[in-house]
Amino acid sequence: MPSKILVVEDDQDIRQLLHVQLTAAGYETAFPRDAATALSVARSART
C-alpha cells in the first residue's frame, strides 16, 4: 500500500508539478483546493 500525501496548494501549476513528481515516486496523493476541504480529507483519512 503506497504512502499517502495531502498537499494544499492554491497554485495550479505547482499542484500539477507536485502531482506528477509524487505519483511517479509511488505516493498516493490528494490535492484539495482549500483548507476547509483539506481538513475534511485529513479527518476522513484518519478513521
Secondary structure, DSSP 8 states (H G I E B T S, - for coil): ---EEE---S-HHHHHHHHHHHHHTT-EEE--SSHHHHHHHHHHHH-
